[in-house]
Amino acid sequence: MFSRLDAYEVIADARVLDLFAGSGSLGVESASRGAKIVDLVESADKAAAVSRTNADLVNKALKHQTVRVHQLKVETYLDRAVPADQWDLVLMDPPYPVENAALTGILEILVPHLAEGAVLVLERSSRSQEPEWPVGLERFAEKKYGETKLWFAEPSAELPSV
């Protein structure tokens, strides 16, 4: 996934949002590849604690507060975002039980916060159906890796207003 994102030239100096961050490994990897700011959003106590530890390690290594952890539900975090909150790269790895209808709702809230030229990567079980992309977001690629499938999407010309 990261070699593809490097080829898209979307990581360096990017504002990255890692939703359902778990341990924060995707966001931390983005920081190590030159992302300017990385926001990790995770609601589970244990996973958020691991994210904080990993964020502290990478921030110390980079000698800069690059990675921030937000222990909130994804919907709450996005509902609190202001119009100026814009991300260049969004990484989403929701738990497999998250239904497509709920996922579409999250994507709808997210769309107005995508910067021009942004890339969204959605990771799901390869047995999951493709999500229903809301107005303002369209898939441009997909890739299957064993039991995992990645969908790559970008803002479309029909961006809804905030």
DSSP file (Angstrom, degrees, kcal/mol; ACC not computed):
  #  RESIDUE AA STRUCTURE BP1 BP2  ACC     N-H-->O    O-->H-N    N-H-->O    O-->H-N    TCO  KAPPA ALPHA  PHI   PSI    X-CA   Y-CA   Z-CA
    1    1 A M     >        0   0    0      0, 0.0     4,-2.3     0, 0.0     5,-0.2   0.000 360.0 360.0 360.0 -45.9    0.0    0.0    0.0
    2    2 A F  H  >  +     0   0    0      1,-0.2     4,-2.6     2,-0.2     5,-0.2   0.837 360.0  55.3 -69.5 -30.9    2.7    2.5    0.9
    3    3 A S  H  > S+     0   0    0      2,-0.2     4,-1.9     1,-0.2    -1,-0.2   0.893 109.9  48.0 -66.2 -35.8    4.7    1.9   -2.2
    4    4 A R  H  > S+     0   0    0      2,-0.2     4,-1.8     1,-0.2    -2,-0.2   0.924 112.0  48.6 -66.6 -44.2    1.5    2.8   -4.2
    5    5 A L  H  <>S+     0   0    0     -4,-2.3     5,-1.7     1,-0.2     4,-0.4   0.874 109.6  52.7 -64.2 -36.8    1.0    5.9   -2.1
    6    6 A D  H ><5S+     0   0    0     -4,-2.6     3,-1.2     1,-0.2    -1,-0.2   0.911 107.4  52.1 -62.1 -41.0    4.6    6.9   -2.6
    7    7 A A  H 3<5S+     0   0    0     -4,-1.9    -2,-0.2     1,-0.3    -1,-0.2   0.842 107.2  52.1 -64.9 -32.5    4.0    6.5   -6.4
    8    8 A Y  T 3<5S-     0   0    0     -4,-1.8    -1,-0.3    -5,-0.1    -2,-0.2   0.551 106.9-133.8 -76.5  -7.1    1.0    8.8   -6.1
    9    9 A E  T < 5 +     0   0    0     -3,-1.2    -3,-0.2    -4,-0.4    -2,-0.1   0.904  66.5 127.9  53.9  46.8    3.3   11.3   -4.3
   10   10 A V      < +     0   0    0     -5,-1.7    -4,-0.1     1,-0.0   109,-0.1   0.511  53.8  60.5-109.1  -7.2    0.7   11.8   -1.6
   11   11 A I  S >  S+     0   0    0     -6,-0.4     3,-2.4    -9,-0.1    25,-0.3   0.914  74.0  92.1 -92.4 -46.5    2.6   11.2    1.6
   12   12 A A  T 3  S-     0   0    0      1,-0.3    23,-0.2    23,-0.1    22,-0.1  -0.272 110.7  -6.0 -57.9 127.8    5.4   13.8    1.8
   13   13 A D  T 3  S+     0   0    0     21,-2.9    -1,-0.3     1,-0.2    22,-0.2   0.639 103.1 148.9  62.6  17.6    4.2   17.0    3.6
   14   14 A A    <   -     0   0    0     -3,-2.4    23,-1.6    16,-0.1    22,-1.6  -0.425  53.8-129.2 -81.8 154.1    0.7   15.5    3.8
   15   15 A R  E     -a   37   0A   0     21,-0.2    73,-2.3    20,-0.2    74,-1.7  -0.937  38.3-162.3 -96.3 114.9   -1.9   16.0    6.5
   16   16 A V  E     -ab  38  89A   0     21,-3.2    23,-2.8    -2,-0.7     2,-0.5  -0.831  17.2-164.2-111.4 137.9   -2.9   12.4    7.3
   17   17 A L  E     -ab  39  90A   0     72,-2.6    74,-3.0    -2,-0.4     2,-0.7  -0.984   2.9-167.1-120.4 120.1   -6.0   11.1    9.0
   18   18 A D  E >   -ab  40  91A   0     21,-3.1    23,-2.8    -2,-0.5     3,-0.5  -0.897  11.7-165.3-109.6 101.9   -5.9    7.5   10.3
   19   19 A L  E 3  S+ab  41  92A   0     72,-2.6    74,-1.4    -2,-0.7    23,-0.1  -0.689  74.7  14.2 -92.5 141.7   -9.4    6.5   11.2
   20   20 A F  T 3  S+     0   0    0     21,-1.1    -1,-0.3    -2,-0.3    22,-0.2   0.951  85.5 179.0  58.9  50.8  -10.0    3.4   13.3
   21   21 A A    X   -     0   0    0     20,-2.4     3,-2.7    -3,-0.5     4,-0.4   0.681   5.6-178.8 -65.1 -24.3   -6.2    3.7   13.9
   22   22 A G  T 3  S-     0   0    0      1,-0.3    29,-0.4    19,-0.2    -1,-0.2  -0.439  79.6  -3.3  59.2-122.4   -5.8    0.7   16.2
   23   23 A S  T 3  S-     0   0    0     -2,-0.3    -1,-0.3    27,-0.1    31,-0.2   0.597  99.1-118.0 -76.0 -10.9   -2.1    0.7   17.1
   24   24 A G    <>  +     0   0    0     -3,-2.7     4,-2.9    -4,-0.1     5,-0.3   0.589  69.0 139.9  85.7  10.7   -1.5    3.7   14.8
   25   25 A S  H  >  +     0   0    0     -4,-0.4     4,-2.2     1,-0.2     5,-0.2   0.854  69.0  49.0 -61.4 -37.2    0.9    1.7   12.6
   26   26 A L  H  > S+     0   0    0     -5,-0.3     4,-1.9     2,-0.2    -1,-0.2   0.934 115.1  44.0 -68.7 -44.0   -0.4    3.2    9.3
   27   27 A G  H  > S+     0   0    0      2,-0.2     4,-2.2     1,-0.2    -2,-0.2   0.905 113.3  51.0 -64.9 -41.7   -0.3    6.7   10.6
   28   28 A V  H  X S+     0   0    0     -4,-2.9     4,-2.3     1,-0.2    -1,-0.2   0.899 108.8  51.9 -63.1 -40.7    3.1    6.2   12.1
   29   29 A E  H  X S+     0   0    0     -4,-2.2     4,-1.0    -5,-0.3    -1,-0.2   0.898 107.8  52.8 -61.9 -39.6    4.4    4.8    8.8
   30   30 A S  H ><>S+     0   0    0     -4,-1.9     5,-2.2     1,-0.2     3,-0.6   0.918 108.5  50.0 -61.1 -43.0    3.1    7.9    7.1
   31   31 A A  H ><5S+     0   0    0     -4,-2.2     3,-1.7     1,-0.2    -2,-0.2   0.905 107.5  53.5 -61.8 -41.2    5.0   10.1    9.5
   32   32 A S  H 3<5S+     0   0    0     -4,-2.3    -1,-0.2     1,-0.3    -2,-0.2   0.716 106.8  54.2 -67.8 -18.5    8.2    8.1    8.9
   33   33 A R  T <<5S-     0   0    0     -4,-1.0    -1,-0.3    -3,-0.6    -2,-0.2   0.245 132.9 -84.7-100.0  11.3    7.7    8.8    5.2
   34   34 A G  T < 5 +     0   0    0     -3,-1.7   -21,-2.9     1,-0.2    -3,-0.2   0.564  67.4 160.7 105.8   9.1    7.5   12.5    5.6
   35   35 A A      < -     0   0    0     -5,-2.2    -1,-0.2   -23,-0.2   -20,-0.2  -0.378  33.5-144.9 -61.7 143.4    3.9   13.4    6.5
   36   36 A K  S    S+     0   0    0    -22,-1.6     2,-0.4     1,-0.3   -21,-0.2   0.929  79.5   7.9 -76.6 -48.2    3.6   16.8    8.1
   37   37 A I  E     -a   15   0A   0    -23,-1.6   -21,-3.2     2,-0.0     2,-0.4  -0.998  64.2-167.6-137.4 137.8    0.8   16.0   10.5
   38   38 A V  E     -ac  16  67A   0     28,-2.9    30,-3.1    -2,-0.4     2,-0.6  -0.988   3.1-164.3-129.9 123.3   -0.8   12.7   11.4
   39   39 A D  E     -ac  17  68A   0    -23,-2.8   -21,-3.1    -2,-0.4     2,-0.5  -0.934   6.2-161.0-108.0 119.7   -4.1   12.4   13.4
   40   40 A L  E     -ac  18  69A   0     28,-3.3    30,-3.0    -2,-0.6     2,-0.5  -0.873   4.5-165.9 -99.2 127.1   -4.8    9.0   14.8
   41   41 A V  E     +ac  19  70A   0    -23,-2.8   -20,-2.4    -2,-0.5   -21,-1.1  -0.958  22.1 149.2-119.1 117.1   -8.4    8.4   15.7
   42   42 A E        -     0   0    0     28,-1.9    30,-0.2    -2,-0.5    31,-0.1  -0.985  27.1-169.2-148.5 132.3   -9.2    5.4   17.9
   43   43 A S        +     0   0    0     -2,-0.3     2,-0.2    28,-0.2    30,-0.1   0.763  59.5  96.4 -95.5 -27.6  -11.9    4.9   20.5
   44   44 A A  S  > S-     0   0    0      1,-0.1     4,-2.8    28,-0.1     5,-0.2  -0.448  70.9-136.5 -71.0 132.9  -10.9    1.7   22.2
   45   45 A D  H  > S+     0   0    0      1,-0.2     4,-2.1     2,-0.2     5,-0.2   0.922  99.5  42.9 -54.9 -53.5   -8.9    2.2   25.4
   46   46 A K  H  > S+     0   0    0      1,-0.2     4,-2.0     2,-0.2    -1,-0.2   0.917 116.8  46.4 -65.2 -43.4   -6.2   -0.4   24.9
   47   47 A A  H  > S+     0   0    0      1,-0.2     4,-2.6     2,-0.2    -1,-0.2   0.911 111.9  51.4 -65.8 -41.1   -5.6    0.4   21.2
   48   48 A A  H  X S+     0   0    0     -4,-2.8     4,-2.5     1,-0.2    -1,-0.2   0.874 107.8  53.2 -63.3 -36.6   -5.6    4.2   21.9
   49   49 A A  H  X S+     0   0    0     -4,-2.1     4,-2.1    -5,-0.2    -1,-0.2   0.911 110.2  46.9 -64.1 -41.7   -2.9    3.6   24.6
   50   50 A V  H  X S+     0   0    0     -4,-2.0     4,-2.7     2,-0.2    -2,-0.2   0.906 110.8  53.0 -65.5 -40.6   -0.8    1.7   22.1
   51   51 A S  H  X S+     0   0    0     -4,-2.6     4,-2.9   -29,-0.4    -2,-0.2   0.911 108.2  50.6 -58.9 -42.8   -1.3    4.5   19.6
   52   52 A R  H  X S+     0   0    0     -4,-2.5     4,-2.7     2,-0.2    -1,-0.2   0.921 110.6  48.8 -62.3 -43.9   -0.1    7.0   22.2
   53   53 A T  H  X S+     0   0    0     -4,-2.1     4,-2.1     2,-0.2    -2,-0.2   0.940 114.3  45.1 -60.3 -47.8    3.0    5.0   22.9
   54   54 A N  H  X S+     0   0    0     -4,-2.7     4,-2.4   -31,-0.2     5,-0.2   0.888 112.6  51.4 -64.7 -39.4    3.8    4.7   19.2
   55   55 A A  H  X S+     0   0    0     -4,-2.9     4,-2.7    -5,-0.2    12,-0.3   0.923 109.3  50.6 -63.0 -43.9    3.0    8.4   18.6
   56   56 A D  H  X S+     0   0    0     -4,-2.7     4,-2.3     1,-0.2    -2,-0.2   0.913 110.6  50.0 -59.7 -42.9    5.4    9.3   21.4
   57   57 A L  H  X S+     0   0    0     -4,-2.1     4,-2.3     1,-0.2    -2,-0.2   0.937 114.3  42.3 -62.6 -47.7    8.1    7.1   20.0
   58   58 A V  H  X S+     0   0    0     -4,-2.4     4,-2.5     2,-0.2     5,-0.2   0.885 112.8  53.4 -70.4 -36.8    7.9    8.5   16.5
   59   59 A N  H  X>S+     0   0    0     -4,-2.7     5,-1.7    -5,-0.2     4,-0.9   0.903 111.1  46.9 -63.2 -39.9    7.5   12.1   17.7
   60   60 A K  H  <5S+     0   0    0     -4,-2.3     3,-0.2    -5,-0.2    -2,-0.2   0.917 112.9  49.2 -65.6 -42.7   10.7   11.7   19.8
   61   61 A A  H  <5S+     0   0    0     -4,-2.3    -2,-0.2     1,-0.2    -1,-0.2   0.885 117.4  40.1 -64.1 -38.6   12.5   10.2   16.8
   62   62 A L  H  <5S-     0   0    0     -4,-2.5    -1,-0.2     2,-0.2    -2,-0.2   0.577 102.3-134.7 -85.7 -10.0   11.4   13.0   14.5
   63   63 A K  T  <5S+     0   0    0     -4,-0.9     2,-0.3    -3,-0.2    -3,-0.2   0.867  75.0  89.7  56.3  39.3   12.0   15.6   17.2
   64   64 A H  S   <S-     0   0    0     -5,-1.7     2,-2.0    -6,-0.2     3,-0.4  -0.967  88.6-109.5-161.2 144.7    8.7   17.1   16.3
   65   65 A Q        +     0   0    0     -2,-0.3     3,-0.1     1,-0.2    -6,-0.1  -0.557  63.3 139.1 -78.1  81.0    5.0   16.7   17.3
   66   66 A T        +     0   0    0     -2,-2.0   -28,-2.9   -11,-0.2     2,-0.5   0.839  54.2  56.7 -92.9 -40.4    3.9   15.1   14.1
   67   67 A V  E     -c   38   0A   0     -3,-0.4     2,-0.4   -12,-0.3   -28,-0.2  -0.844  62.8-176.3-105.1 127.0    1.6   12.4   15.3
   68   68 A R  E     -c   39   0A   0    -30,-3.1   -28,-3.3    -2,-0.5     2,-0.4  -0.944  14.2-144.6-121.6 142.6   -1.4   13.2   17.5
   69   69 A V  E     -c   40   0A   0     -2,-0.4     2,-0.5   -30,-0.2   -28,-0.2  -0.902  10.1-170.3-110.8 134.2   -3.9   10.7   19.1
   70   70 A H  E     -c   41   0A   0    -30,-3.0   -28,-1.9    -2,-0.4     2,-1.5  -0.961  11.5-154.7-123.2 110.4   -7.6   11.4   19.5
   71   71 A Q        +     0   0    0     -2,-0.5     2,-0.3   -30,-0.2   -28,-0.2  -0.654  54.2 108.2 -89.8  88.0   -9.4    8.9   21.6
   72   72 A L  S    S-     0   0    0     -2,-1.5     2,-0.2   -30,-0.2   -28,-0.1  -0.951  77.6 -86.6-148.9 161.4  -12.9    9.4   20.2
   73   73 A K     >  -     0   0    0     -2,-0.3     4,-2.5   -30,-0.1     5,-0.2  -0.523  44.1-118.4 -67.7 146.7  -15.4    7.5   18.0
   74   74 A V  H  > S+     0   0    0      1,-0.2     4,-2.6     2,-0.2     5,-0.2   0.905 114.0  51.8 -56.0 -45.5  -14.7    8.3   14.4
   75   75 A E  H  > S+     0   0    0      1,-0.2     4,-2.5     2,-0.2    -1,-0.2   0.900 110.0  49.3 -60.8 -41.5  -18.1    9.8   13.9
   76   76 A T  H  > S+     0   0    0      2,-0.2     4,-1.7     1,-0.2    -2,-0.2   0.930 110.9  49.6 -63.3 -46.3  -17.6   12.1   16.9
   77   77 A Y  H  X S+     0   0    0     -4,-2.5     4,-0.6     1,-0.2     3,-0.2   0.935 114.6  44.0 -58.8 -47.4  -14.2   13.2   15.7
   78   78 A L  H >< S+     0   0    0     -4,-2.6     3,-0.8     1,-0.2    -1,-0.2   0.869 109.5  56.1 -69.0 -36.2  -15.5   14.0   12.2
   79   79 A D  H 3< S+     0   0    0     -4,-2.5    -1,-0.2     1,-0.2    -2,-0.2   0.836 108.8  48.7 -62.7 -31.5  -18.6   15.8   13.5
   80   80 A R  H 3< S+     0   0    0     -4,-1.7    -1,-0.2    -3,-0.2    -2,-0.2   0.568  86.8 112.1 -85.1  -9.9  -16.3   18.1   15.5
   81   81 A A    <<  -     0   0    0     -3,-0.8    -3,-0.0    -4,-0.6    32,-0.0  -0.371  61.4-139.3 -65.6 141.5  -14.1   18.9   12.5
   82   82 A V    >   -     0   0    0      1,-0.1     3,-2.4    -2,-0.1    -1,-0.1  -0.606  28.5-100.4 -96.8 162.2  -14.3   22.5   11.3
   83   83 A P  T 3  S+     0   0    0      0, 0.0    -1,-0.1     0, 0.0    -2,-0.1   0.812 121.7  61.0 -53.8 -30.7  -14.3   23.4    7.6
   84   84 A A  T 3  S+     0   0    0      2,-0.0     2,-0.9     1,-0.0    -3,-0.0   0.694  78.7  99.9 -71.6 -16.6  -10.6   24.3    7.8
   85   85 A D    <   +     0   0    0     -3,-2.4     2,-0.4     2,-0.0    -4,-0.0  -0.610  52.6 164.7 -72.8 107.8   -9.8   20.7    8.8
   86   86 A Q        -     0   0    0     -2,-0.9     2,-0.4    28,-0.0    28,-0.2  -0.987  20.6-158.5-129.3 135.5   -8.6   19.3    5.5
   87   87 A W  E     - d   0 114A   0     26,-2.7    28,-2.7    -2,-0.4   -71,-0.2  -0.920  15.0-163.4-119.1 143.0   -6.7   16.1    4.9
   88   88 A D  E    S+     0   0A   0    -73,-2.3    31,-2.1    -2,-0.4     2,-0.4   0.729  85.2  26.4 -89.5 -28.1   -4.5   15.0    2.0
   89   89 A L  E     -bd  16 119A   0    -74,-1.7   -72,-2.6    29,-0.2     2,-0.5  -0.990  65.2-170.8-141.5 127.4   -4.5   11.3    2.9
   90   90 A V  E     -bd  17 120A   0     29,-2.4    31,-3.0    -2,-0.4     2,-0.5  -0.983   4.0-165.8-122.6 127.1   -7.1    9.4    4.8
   91   91 A L  E     -bd  18 121A   0    -74,-3.0   -72,-2.6    -2,-0.5     2,-0.5  -0.951   8.7-175.6-112.0 124.1   -6.4    5.8    5.9
   92   92 A M  E     +bd  19 122A   0     29,-3.0    31,-3.0    -2,-0.5   -72,-0.2  -0.978  18.5 163.3-127.2 124.3   -9.4    3.8    7.1
   93   93 A D        -     0   0    0    -74,-1.4    31,-0.1    -2,-0.5     3,-0.1  -0.587  21.9-176.5-133.0  70.2   -9.3    0.3    8.5
   94   94 A P        -     0   0    0      0, 0.0    -2,-0.0     0, 0.0   -74,-0.0  -0.287  39.4 -88.4 -69.0 154.2  -12.7   -0.1   10.2
   95   95 A P    >   -     0   0    0      0, 0.0     3,-2.1     0, 0.0   -75,-0.0  -0.323  40.8-115.1 -56.6 143.9  -13.4   -3.3   12.2
   96   96 A Y  T 3  S+     0   0    0      1,-0.3    29,-0.1    -3,-0.1    28,-0.0   0.812 111.8  63.8 -55.9 -33.4  -14.9   -5.9    9.8
   97   97 A P  T 3  S+     0   0    0      0, 0.0     2,-0.3     0, 0.0    -1,-0.3   0.658  73.2 112.0 -68.3 -11.3  -18.3   -5.9   11.6
   98   98 A V  S <  S-     0   0    0     -3,-2.1     2,-0.0     1,-0.1     0, 0.0  -0.471  71.8-128.1 -63.7 121.8  -18.9   -2.2   10.7
   99   99 A E     >  -     0   0    0     -2,-0.3     4,-2.2     1,-0.1     3,-0.2  -0.306  12.2-116.7 -71.6 154.3  -21.8   -2.4    8.2
  100  100 A N  H  > S+     0   0    0      1,-0.2     4,-2.8     2,-0.2    32,-0.2   0.845 114.1  57.8 -61.1 -35.1  -21.6   -0.7    4.8
  101  101 A A  H  > S+     0   0    0      2,-0.2     4,-1.8     1,-0.2    -1,-0.2   0.923 109.1  45.1 -62.6 -42.8  -24.4    1.7    5.7
  102  102 A A  H  > S+     0   0    0      2,-0.2     4,-1.9     1,-0.2    -2,-0.2   0.895 112.7  51.9 -65.8 -39.7  -22.5    3.0    8.7
  103  103 A L  H  X S+     0   0    0     -4,-2.2     4,-2.5     1,-0.2    -2,-0.2   0.906 107.5  51.5 -63.5 -42.7  -19.3    3.2    6.6
  104  104 A T  H  X S+     0   0    0     -4,-2.8     4,-2.3     1,-0.2    -1,-0.2   0.894 107.6  53.7 -61.7 -39.6  -21.1    5.2    3.9
  105  105 A G  H  X S+     0   0    0     -4,-1.8     4,-1.7     2,-0.2    -1,-0.2   0.901 109.2  48.1 -61.0 -41.5  -22.3    7.6    6.7
  106  106 A I  H  X S+     0   0    0     -4,-1.9     4,-1.9     1,-0.2    -2,-0.2   0.918 110.6  51.2 -64.5 -43.7  -18.8    8.1    7.9
  107  107 A L  H  X S+     0   0    0     -4,-2.5     4,-2.2     1,-0.2    -2,-0.2   0.877 106.5  55.1 -62.5 -37.4  -17.6    8.7    4.3
  108  108 A E  H  < S+     0   0    0     -4,-2.3    -1,-0.2     1,-0.2    -2,-0.2   0.903 109.6  46.2 -62.0 -41.1  -20.3   11.3    3.8
  109  109 A I  H  < S+     0   0    0     -4,-1.7    -1,-0.2     1,-0.2    -2,-0.2   0.855 114.7  49.5 -67.9 -34.0  -19.1   13.3    6.8
  110  110 A L  H >< S+     0   0    0     -4,-1.9     3,-2.7     1,-0.2    -2,-0.2   0.849  89.6  79.6 -74.2 -37.1  -15.5   13.0    5.7
  111  111 A V  G >< S+     0   0    0     -4,-2.2     3,-1.8     1,-0.3    -1,-0.2   0.823  88.9  53.0 -47.4 -48.7  -15.9   14.1    2.0
  112  112 A P  G 3  S+     0   0    0      0, 0.0    -1,-0.3     0, 0.0    50,-0.2   0.654 105.6  58.1 -65.9 -10.0  -16.0   17.9    2.7
  113  113 A H  G <  S+     0   0    0     -3,-2.7   -26,-2.7    -4,-0.2     2,-0.5   0.248  79.4 108.6-102.7  12.1  -12.8   17.6    4.7
  114  114 A L  E <   -d   87   0A   0     -3,-1.8   -26,-0.2   -28,-0.2     3,-0.1  -0.785  66.4-132.5 -90.8 128.0  -10.7   16.1    1.8
  115  115 A A  E >   -     0   0A   0    -28,-2.7     3,-2.1    -2,-0.5     2,-0.1  -0.285  40.5 -78.1 -69.8 161.2   -8.2   18.5    0.3
  116  116 A E  E 3  S+     0   0A   0      1,-0.3    -1,-0.2    38,-0.1   -30,-0.0  -0.427 123.1  16.5 -59.6 132.1   -7.9   18.9   -3.4
  117  117 A G  E 3  S+     0   0A   0      1,-0.2    -1,-0.3    -2,-0.1    -2,-0.1   0.579  93.4 157.7  79.0  10.1   -6.0   15.9   -4.8
  118  118 A A  E <   -     0   0A   0     -3,-2.1     2,-0.4   -31,-0.1   -29,-0.2  -0.203  30.6-146.6 -65.7 158.0   -6.6   13.9   -1.6
  119  119 A V  E     -d   89   0A   0    -31,-2.1   -29,-2.4    35,-0.1     2,-0.4  -0.995   6.9-162.2-127.2 134.2   -6.4   10.1   -1.5
  120  120 A L  E     -dE  90 153A   0     33,-2.8    33,-2.7    -2,-0.4     2,-0.5  -0.962   2.8-163.2-113.8 132.9   -8.5    7.8    0.7
  121  121 A V  E     -dE  91 152A   0    -31,-3.0   -29,-3.0    -2,-0.4     2,-0.5  -0.975   5.1-168.7-117.9 121.0   -7.5    4.2    1.3
  122  122 A L  E     -dE  92 151A   0     29,-2.8    29,-2.5    -2,-0.5     2,-0.5  -0.942   3.8-161.0-112.3 122.6  -10.2    1.9    2.7
  123  123 A E  E     + E   0 150A   0    -31,-3.0     2,-0.3    -2,-0.5    27,-0.2  -0.891  23.1 151.3-105.7 130.4   -9.2   -1.5    4.0
  124  124 A R  E     - E   0 149A   0     25,-2.4    25,-3.0    -2,-0.5     2,-0.1  -0.896  52.2 -72.7-144.1 171.8  -11.8   -4.3    4.4
  125  125 A S  E >   - E   0 148A   0     -2,-0.3     3,-1.8    23,-0.2    23,-0.3  -0.440  42.5-123.6 -63.5 143.6  -12.1   -8.0    4.3
  126  126 A S  T 3  S+     0   0    0     21,-2.5    22,-0.1     1,-0.3    -1,-0.1   0.685 113.7  60.7 -65.2 -15.0  -11.8   -9.3    0.7
  127  127 A R  T 3  S+     0   0    0     20,-0.4    -1,-0.3     2,-0.1     2,-0.2   0.562  85.8  98.1 -85.8  -9.8  -15.2  -10.9    1.4
  128  128 A S  S <  S-     0   0    0     -3,-1.8     2,-0.1     1,-0.1    -4,-0.1  -0.495  79.3-116.5 -76.9 146.9  -16.8   -7.5    2.0
  129  129 A Q        -     0   0    0     -2,-0.2    -1,-0.1     1,-0.1     3,-0.1  -0.452  41.9 -86.0 -77.2 158.4  -18.7   -5.8   -0.7
  130  130 A E        -     0   0    0     -2,-0.1    -1,-0.1     1,-0.1   -30,-0.0  -0.379  52.8-108.9 -61.5 138.6  -17.5   -2.6   -2.1
  131  131 A P        -     0   0    0      0, 0.0     2,-0.8     0, 0.0    -1,-0.1  -0.239  29.0-105.0 -66.3 159.5  -18.8    0.4   -0.1
  132  132 A E        -     0   0    0    -32,-0.2    -3,-0.0    -3,-0.1     0, 0.0  -0.794  38.8-138.0 -83.9 113.6  -21.4    2.7   -1.5
  133  133 A W        -     0   0    0     -2,-0.8     3,-0.1     1,-0.1   -29,-0.1  -0.592  16.6-133.2 -78.4 127.7  -19.4    5.8   -2.3
  134  134 A P    >   -     0   0    0      0, 0.0     3,-1.8     0, 0.0    -1,-0.1  -0.257  38.6 -72.9 -74.2 166.3  -21.2    9.0   -1.4
  135  135 A V  T 3  S+     0   0    0      1,-0.3   -24,-0.1    20,-0.0     3,-0.1  -0.357 123.3  33.6 -54.9 133.5  -21.5   12.0   -3.6
  136  136 A G  T 3  S+     0   0    0     23,-0.1    20,-1.3     1,-0.1     2,-0.4   0.403 106.6  79.7  98.4  -1.6  -18.1   13.7   -3.8
  137  137 A L  E <   +F  155   0A   0     -3,-1.8     2,-0.4    18,-0.3    -1,-0.1  -0.994  51.8 177.8-141.5 131.4  -16.0   10.6   -3.6
  138  138 A E  E     -F  154   0A   0     16,-2.6    16,-2.4    -2,-0.4     2,-0.2  -0.996  28.8-119.4-138.3 143.0  -15.2    8.1   -6.2
  139  139 A R  E     +F  153   0A   0     -2,-0.4    14,-0.3    14,-0.3     3,-0.1  -0.525  27.5 173.0 -74.3 138.5  -13.0    4.9   -6.3
  140  140 A F  E     +     0   0A   0     12,-3.0     2,-0.3     1,-0.4    13,-0.2   0.483  64.3   6.8-122.2  -9.7  -10.1    5.0   -8.8
  141  141 A A  E     -F  152   0A   0     11,-1.5    11,-2.9     2,-0.0    -1,-0.4  -0.986  53.6-165.7-162.7 161.3   -8.4    1.7   -7.9
  142  142 A E  E     -F  151   0A   0     -2,-0.3     2,-0.3     9,-0.2     9,-0.2  -0.983   4.1-170.2-149.3 155.9   -8.6   -1.4   -5.8
  143  143 A K  E     -F  150   0A   0      7,-2.4     7,-3.3    -2,-0.3     2,-0.5  -0.979  11.9-147.0-150.7 133.7   -6.1   -4.1   -4.8
  144  144 A K  E     -F  149   0A   0     -2,-0.3     2,-0.4     5,-0.2     5,-0.2  -0.884  11.8-177.6-104.9 132.2   -6.6   -7.5   -3.1
  145  145 A Y  E >   -F  148   0A   0      3,-3.7     3,-2.2    -2,-0.5     2,-0.3  -0.855  60.8 -71.6-126.1  93.2   -4.0   -8.9   -0.8
  146  146 A G  T 3  S-     0   0    0     -2,-0.4    -1,-0.1     1,-0.3     0, 0.0  -0.409 120.5  -3.9  59.9-118.8   -5.0  -12.4    0.4
  147  147 A E  T 3  S+     0   0    0     -2,-0.3   -21,-2.5    -3,-0.1     2,-0.4   0.371 125.4  81.0 -86.1   4.0   -7.9  -11.8    2.8
  148  148 A T  E <   -EF 125 145A   0     -3,-2.2    -3,-3.7   -23,-0.3     2,-0.4  -0.891  57.2-167.1-116.2 141.5   -7.6   -8.0    2.6
  149  149 A K  E     -EF 124 144A   0    -25,-3.0   -25,-2.4    -2,-0.4     2,-0.4  -0.992   5.8-157.2-126.7 136.5   -8.9   -5.7    0.0
  150  150 A L  E     -EF 123 143A   0     -7,-3.3    -7,-2.4    -2,-0.4     2,-0.4  -0.930   2.2-163.8-111.8 134.3   -8.0   -2.0   -0.5
  151  151 A W  E     -EF 122 142A   0    -29,-2.5   -29,-2.8    -2,-0.4     2,-0.5  -0.972   7.0-155.8-113.8 133.3  -10.1    0.5   -2.2
  152  152 A F  E     +EF 121 141A   0    -11,-2.9   -12,-3.0    -2,-0.4   -11,-1.5  -0.929  19.8 173.8-108.6 128.9   -8.5    3.8   -3.3
  153  153 A A  E     -EF 120 139A   0    -33,-2.7   -33,-2.8    -2,-0.5   -14,-0.3  -0.891  12.5-168.0-133.9 163.3  -10.8    6.8   -3.7
  154  154 A E  E     - F   0 138A   0    -16,-2.4   -16,-2.6    -2,-0.3   -35,-0.1  -0.959  38.7 -81.0-145.2 160.1  -10.5   10.5   -4.4
  155  155 A P  E     - F   0 137A   0      0, 0.0   -18,-0.3     0, 0.0     2,-0.2  -0.387  47.2-146.8 -61.9 140.5  -12.7   13.6   -4.3
  156  156 A S        -     0   0    0    -20,-1.3     3,-0.2     2,-0.1    -3,-0.0  -0.467  31.3 -94.4 -99.6 178.0  -14.8   13.9   -7.4
  157  157 A A  S    S+     0   0    0      1,-0.2     2,-1.2    -2,-0.2    -1,-0.0   0.738 114.7  73.3 -64.1 -22.5  -16.0   17.0   -9.2
  158  158 A E        +     0   0    0      2,-0.0    -1,-0.2     0, 0.0    -2,-0.1  -0.479  66.9 168.9 -93.5  63.7  -19.2   16.9   -7.2
  159  159 A L        -     0   0    0     -2,-1.2   -23,-0.1    -3,-0.2     2,-0.1  -0.642  28.6-135.7 -78.9 124.4  -17.9   18.0   -3.8
  160  160 A P        -     0   0    0      0, 0.0     2,-0.2     0, 0.0    -1,-0.0  -0.432  24.1-111.7 -72.6 154.8  -20.6   18.8   -1.3
  161  161 A S              0   0    0      1,-0.1   -50,-0.0    -2,-0.1     0, 0.0  -0.506 360.0 360.0 -85.2 158.1  -20.2   21.9    0.8
  162  162 A V              0   0    0     -2,-0.2    -1,-0.1   -50,-0.2   -49,-0.0   0.439 360.0 360.0 -82.9 360.0  -19.6   21.9    4.6
